[in-house]
């Protein structure tokens, strides 16, 4: 897992024929102004349709799903839903108000069937459906989203994507976001995506690294935030779902058979330390995202996986939160879009797949 390098391994990426786009280094803001952008008006809220669709257990004051218990160790309560909505806006900010970087997101693109894996609160699926009213959009998650108004072309399903997929028709575009630590076998997962795409269909992965980085060494290796990530990785490894090295997924895509693979690295500043207004705003949202999420990401992981007590987790997180707010630490989380195209079969492929001629 990368912890400090600014870009993925050049040799691995070049050998895999992956086009790489990396955002420039971010300059810190040297002023002492603590003002931040107002994000409250930008956060969408969803009302519950029916709480009866949930089966959950309560641990340490948070709700956790019971369907496929043990596969998903993060909360499913309203606090987490609000954070997921905020994370959606963070992704939009990173991709300059686009739902993704793959060609199906380009203006004027035509898609018929779209699959949103790990749909969360369903915002991505709903917005893509609004932008592409002729497309059928299916959002899938292990927990149903709490949404009140859904476009007529958007549908949600509860399913375990680690199991066999049963879709009878292929898709033009498969979108997968923030699924690392939820996938037990990335090679098998990407292969299933490939198999369920139309020829010339696209898969796009949007993922964030577990570990933050800094370009000026202001984030120290022994920082509490780094130690928290190390412990999360230990716990997720015990659970059988470790965080993946995101740049390596581009190589996996090429090995599975995807062509024209493009990896774009963006940055979520840890707080509002950057000078650039765009990154300062992203940093404000990012800080809120991680402050809202850090207890949910660590409580079950540390207590179930590492044997900590609730009190030990809470005390440890005091230092983590303080570091997150420290503007002298110029840290950021690498955030990636990786997309690739399933090639259309060549005449030779069709000929090889045809049944052999048999003599009468």
C-alpha positions as CSV (number, residue, x, y, z in Angstrom):
1,X,0.0,0.0,0.0
2,X,1.4,3.4,-1.0
3,X,1.9,5.8,1.9
4,X,4.1,8.6,0.5
5,X,4.8,8.3,-3.2
6,X,3.1,10.9,-5.4
7,X,2.3,8.5,-8.3
8,X,1.8,4.8,-8.8
9,X,4.7,2.7,-9.8
10,X,5.8,3.8,-13.2
11,X,7.1,0.4,-14.3
12,X,3.8,-1.4,-13.4
13,X,1.6,1.2,-15.0
14,X,3.7,1.5,-18.2
15,X,4.0,-2.2,-18.6
16,X,0.2,-2.5,-18.4
17,X,-0.3,0.2,-21.1
18,X,-2.2,2.5,-18.7
19,X,-2.6,6.2,-19.5
20,X,-1.9,8.1,-16.2
21,X,-3.1,11.6,-15.3
22,X,-1.8,13.0,-12.0
23,X,-2.9,16.3,-10.5
24,X,-0.2,18.9,-9.8
25,X,1.3,19.5,-6.4
26,X,-1.0,21.7,-4.2
27,X,0.5,24.8,-2.6
28,X,-0.4,25.5,1.1
29,X,-2.2,28.6,2.2
30,X,0.3,30.6,4.4
31,X,-2.4,32.8,5.9
32,X,-3.9,32.2,9.3
33,X,-7.5,32.7,8.2
34,X,-9.6,29.9,9.5
35,X,-12.7,30.7,7.5
36,X,-14.0,27.8,5.4
37,X,-16.6,27.4,2.6
38,X,-20.2,26.7,3.7
39,X,-21.1,23.2,2.6
40,X,-24.4,22.9,4.5
41,X,-26.6,24.0,1.6
42,X,-24.9,21.5,-0.8
43,X,-25.6,18.3,1.1
44,X,-28.6,16.4,-0.1
45,X,-30.8,14.7,2.5
46,X,-32.9,11.6,1.9
47,X,-36.0,10.5,3.8
48,X,-36.7,6.9,4.7
49,X,-39.3,5.1,2.6
50,X,-39.8,2.2,5.0
51,X,-37.6,1.3,7.9
52,X,-39.1,-2.2,7.8
53,X,-36.8,-3.2,4.9
54,X,-33.8,-3.0,7.3
55,X,-32.7,-5.8,9.6
56,X,-29.9,-4.4,11.8
57,X,-28.1,-4.8,15.1
58,X,-26.9,-2.0,17.4
59,X,-23.4,-1.9,18.7
60,X,-21.7,1.0,20.5
61,X,-24.7,3.2,19.6
62,X,-24.4,2.6,15.8
63,X,-26.6,0.5,13.5
64,X,-25.0,-2.3,11.5
65,X,-26.7,-4.5,8.8
66,X,-27.5,-8.1,9.5
67,X,-27.9,-9.2,5.8
68,X,-24.7,-11.1,5.0
69,X,-23.5,-10.3,8.5
70,X,-19.7,-10.1,8.7
71,X,-19.1,-8.9,5.2
72,X,-19.7,-5.2,5.8
73,X,-18.3,-3.7,9.0
74,X,-19.5,-0.1,8.6
75,X,-22.6,1.5,10.0
76,X,-25.8,1.8,8.0
77,X,-27.5,4.5,10.1
78,X,-28.6,8.0,9.3
79,X,-25.3,9.5,10.3
80,X,-23.5,7.3,7.8
81,X,-26.1,8.1,5.1
82,X,-25.4,11.8,5.6
83,X,-21.7,11.1,5.3
84,X,-22.1,9.1,2.1
85,X,-24.1,12.0,0.6
86,X,-21.2,14.3,1.5
87,X,-18.7,11.9,0.0
88,X,-20.8,12.0,-3.2
89,X,-20.3,15.8,-3.4
90,X,-16.6,15.3,-2.7
91,X,-16.4,13.0,-5.8
92,X,-18.3,15.5,-7.9
93,X,-15.9,18.2,-6.8
94,X,-12.9,16.1,-7.7
95,X,-14.2,15.4,-11.2
96,X,-15.3,19.0,-11.8
97,X,-19.1,18.3,-11.4
98,X,-19.0,15.1,-13.6
99,X,-20.4,11.8,-12.3
100,X,-17.4,10.1,-13.8
101,X,-14.6,10.4,-16.3
102,X,-15.4,7.5,-18.5
103,X,-16.9,8.4,-22.0
104,X,-20.5,7.5,-21.0
105,X,-20.4,10.6,-18.8
106,X,-19.5,12.9,-21.7
107,X,-22.2,15.3,-22.9
108,X,-24.3,13.8,-25.6
109,X,-23.3,10.2,-24.8
110,X,-25.9,7.5,-25.3
111,X,-26.2,4.5,-22.9
112,X,-29.0,2.0,-22.6
113,X,-28.1,0.0,-19.4
114,X,-26.1,1.1,-16.5
115,X,-25.1,-0.7,-13.3
116,X,-24.0,1.2,-10.2
117,X,-22.2,-1.2,-7.8
118,X,-22.1,-0.2,-4.1
119,X,-24.8,2.4,-4.7
120,X,-24.9,3.6,-1.1
121,X,-27.6,6.2,-0.7
122,X,-28.3,6.0,-4.4
123,X,-27.4,9.6,-5.3
124,X,-25.0,8.6,-8.1
125,X,-27.6,6.3,-9.8
126,X,-30.4,8.9,-9.4
127,X,-28.3,11.7,-10.9
128,X,-27.1,9.6,-13.7
129,X,-30.7,8.5,-14.4
130,X,-31.8,12.2,-14.5
131,X,-29.0,13.1,-16.9
132,X,-29.7,10.0,-19.1
133,X,-33.5,9.6,-19.1
134,X,-33.3,7.0,-21.9
135,X,-31.0,4.7,-19.9
136,X,-32.1,2.0,-17.4
137,X,-30.0,2.5,-14.3
138,X,-29.7,-0.3,-11.6
139,X,-28.2,0.5,-8.3
140,X,-27.0,-2.4,-6.2
141,X,-25.9,-2.6,-2.6
142,X,-26.0,-5.0,0.4
143,X,-28.3,-2.5,2.1
144,X,-31.2,-0.7,0.3
145,X,-30.9,3.1,0.0
146,X,-33.3,5.4,1.9
147,X,-34.7,7.4,-1.0
148,X,-38.1,9.0,-1.4
149,X,-38.1,10.2,-5.0
150,X,-36.6,8.0,-7.7
151,X,-36.7,8.7,-11.5
152,X,-38.8,6.1,-13.4
153,X,-35.7,4.8,-15.1
154,X,-33.7,4.1,-11.9
155,X,-34.1,0.8,-9.9
156,X,-32.5,-0.4,-6.7
157,X,-31.7,-4.0,-5.8
158,X,-30.3,-5.6,-2.6
159,X,-27.6,-8.1,-3.5
160,X,-24.2,-9.4,-2.5
161,X,-21.9,-8.7,-5.4
162,X,-19.4,-11.2,-4.1
163,X,-21.8,-13.9,-5.1
164,X,-22.8,-15.0,-8.7
165,X,-24.3,-12.3,-10.8
166,X,-27.7,-13.2,-12.4
167,X,-28.2,-10.3,-14.8
168,X,-29.7,-11.6,-18.1
169,X,-28.6,-8.6,-20.2
170,X,-25.2,-6.9,-20.4
171,X,-24.5,-3.3,-19.5
172,X,-23.1,-0.4,-21.5
173,X,-21.5,1.2,-18.4
174,X,-20.6,-0.3,-14.9
175,X,-19.8,2.2,-12.2
176,X,-18.1,1.1,-9.0
177,X,-17.3,3.6,-6.2
178,X,-15.5,3.2,-2.8
179,X,-15.7,-0.6,-2.8
180,X,-12.2,-1.3,-1.5
181,X,-12.4,-3.2,1.8
182,X,-15.8,-4.5,0.6
183,X,-14.3,-6.8,-2.1
184,X,-12.6,-10.1,-1.2
185,X,-11.2,-10.8,-4.7
186,X,-10.6,-7.8,-7.0
187,X,-9.5,-10.0,-9.9
188,X,-12.8,-12.0,-9.8
189,X,-14.8,-8.7,-9.3
190,X,-13.3,-7.0,-12.3
191,X,-13.7,-10.2,-14.4
192,X,-17.4,-10.2,-13.5
193,X,-17.7,-6.6,-14.6
194,X,-15.9,-7.4,-17.9
195,X,-18.2,-10.4,-18.5
196,X,-21.4,-8.4,-17.9
197,X,-20.5,-5.5,-20.3
198,X,-21.5,-5.0,-23.9
199,X,-18.7,-4.9,-26.4
200,X,-17.3,-1.4,-26.2
201,X,-18.9,-0.9,-22.8
202,X,-17.0,0.8,-20.0
203,X,-16.1,-0.1,-16.4
204,X,-15.1,2.8,-14.1
205,X,-13.7,2.4,-10.6
206,X,-13.6,5.4,-8.3
207,X,-11.6,4.7,-5.2
208,X,-9.6,6.5,-2.5
209,X,-6.4,5.3,-1.0
210,X,-6.7,4.3,2.7
211,X,-3.4,6.1,3.5
212,X,-3.0,9.9,3.2
213,X,0.2,11.4,1.7
214,X,2.1,14.6,1.9
215,X,4.4,16.1,-0.7
216,X,6.5,18.1,1.8
217,X,6.9,15.5,4.6
218,X,4.6,17.4,7.0
219,X,2.8,14.1,7.6
220,X,5.1,12.0,9.7
221,X,5.2,8.2,9.5
222,X,4.3,7.9,13.2
223,X,1.3,10.3,13.0
224,X,-1.9,9.1,14.7
225,X,-3.8,9.3,11.4
226,X,-1.2,7.0,9.8
227,X,-1.4,4.6,12.7
228,X,-5.2,4.5,12.5
229,X,-5.0,3.6,8.8
230,X,-2.4,0.8,9.6
231,X,-4.8,-0.6,12.2
232,X,-7.8,-0.4,9.9
233,X,-5.8,-2.3,7.3
234,X,-4.8,-5.0,9.9
235,X,-8.5,-5.4,10.9
236,X,-9.7,-5.5,7.3
237,X,-7.1,-8.1,6.4
238,X,-8.3,-10.2,9.3
239,X,-11.9,-9.8,8.0
240,X,-10.7,-11.1,4.6
241,X,-11.3,-7.7,2.8
242,X,-8.1,-5.7,2.9
243,X,-7.9,-2.3,1.3
244,X,-6.4,-2.7,-2.2
245,X,-3.5,-0.7,-3.7
246,X,-5.7,1.3,-6.1
247,X,-3.2,1.9,-8.9
248,X,-2.7,-1.8,-9.1
249,X,-6.3,-2.2,-10.1
250,X,-5.5,-0.5,-13.5
251,X,-3.1,-3.4,-14.1
252,X,-5.7,-5.9,-13.2
253,X,-8.1,-4.3,-15.7
254,X,-5.6,-4.7,-18.5
255,X,-4.9,-8.3,-17.5
256,X,-8.6,-9.1,-17.6
257,X,-8.9,-7.7,-21.1
258,X,-9.9,-4.0,-20.9
259,X,-8.4,-1.6,-23.5
260,X,-7.8,2.1,-23.4
261,X,-7.4,2.0,-19.6
262,X,-7.0,5.5,-18.1
263,X,-5.9,6.2,-14.5
264,X,-6.5,9.7,-13.1
265,X,-5.2,10.6,-9.7
266,X,-7.0,13.5,-7.8
267,X,-6.4,14.7,-4.3
268,X,-8.7,15.3,-1.3
269,X,-6.8,17.6,1.1
270,X,-7.1,16.6,4.7
271,X,-8.5,20.0,5.7
272,X,-8.6,23.5,4.3
273,X,-4.7,23.9,4.2
274,X,-4.4,24.5,0.4
275,X,-4.1,28.0,-1.0
276,X,-6.0,27.2,-4.2
277,X,-9.8,27.9,-3.6
278,X,-10.8,24.7,-5.3
279,X,-8.7,22.5,-3.1
280,X,-9.5,24.6,0.0
281,X,-13.2,23.8,-0.6
282,X,-12.4,20.1,-1.2
283,X,-10.4,20.1,2.0
284,X,-13.3,21.6,4.0
285,X,-15.6,18.9,2.7
286,X,-12.9,16.2,3.1
287,X,-12.4,17.1,6.8
288,X,-16.1,16.9,7.5
289,X,-16.3,13.6,5.6
290,X,-13.5,12.0,7.7
291,X,-14.6,13.6,11.0
292,X,-18.1,12.1,10.4
293,X,-16.8,8.8,9.3
294,X,-13.7,8.0,11.4
295,X,-15.6,6.4,14.4
296,X,-17.8,4.3,12.1
297,X,-14.7,3.1,10.1
298,X,-12.7,2.2,13.2
299,X,-15.1,1.1,16.0
300,X,-16.1,-2.3,14.6
301,X,-12.8,-2.8,13.0
302,X,-10.8,-2.2,16.1
303,X,-13.1,-3.9,18.6
304,X,-14.0,-7.0,16.5
305,X,-10.7,-7.3,14.6
306,X,-8.1,-6.1,17.0
307,X,-9.7,-6.7,20.4
308,X,-9.8,-3.1,21.5
309,X,-12.4,-1.8,23.9
310,X,-14.8,1.0,22.9
311,X,-13.0,3.3,25.3
312,X,-9.6,2.6,23.8
313,X,-10.9,3.5,20.4
314,X,-12.5,6.7,21.6
315,X,-9.3,7.8,23.3
316,X,-7.2,7.0,20.3
317,X,-9.4,8.9,18.0
318,X,-8.9,12.2,20.0
319,X,-5.4,12.4,18.5
320,X,-6.5,11.4,15.1
321,X,-9.2,14.1,15.0
322,X,-6.8,16.8,16.3
323,X,-4.3,15.9,13.5
324,X,-7.0,16.0,10.9
325,X,-7.7,19.6,11.8
326,X,-4.0,20.6,11.9
327,X,-3.4,22.9,8.9
328,X,0.4,22.6,9.3
329,X,0.1,19.0,8.1
330,X,-0.3,19.3,4.3
331,X,-1.7,15.9,3.8
332,X,-4.2,14.6,1.2
333,X,-5.9,11.4,0.2
334,X,-5.2,10.2,-3.3
335,X,-8.5,9.6,-5.1
336,X,-8.6,7.7,-8.4
337,X,-10.8,7.2,-11.4
338,X,-9.8,4.2,-13.4
339,X,-11.8,3.3,-16.5
340,X,-11.4,1.0,-19.4
341,X,-13.3,-0.3,-22.5
342,X,-14.3,-3.9,-23.2
343,X,-13.1,-4.4,-26.8
344,X,-15.5,-5.6,-29.5
345,X,-14.7,-9.1,-30.7
346,X,-12.6,-9.3,-33.9
347,X,-13.6,-11.6,-36.8
348,X,-10.9,-14.1,-35.6
349,X,-12.6,-14.1,-32.1
350,X,-16.0,-14.8,-33.7
351,X,-14.5,-17.6,-35.8
352,X,-12.7,-19.2,-32.9
353,X,-15.9,-19.1,-30.8
354,X,-18.0,-20.8,-33.6
355,X,-18.7,-24.5,-33.2
356,X,-16.3,-26.7,-35.2
357,X,-17.7,-27.9,-38.5
358,X,-18.5,-31.6,-38.3
359,X,-18.5,-33.9,-41.3
360,X,-21.8,-35.6,-42.1
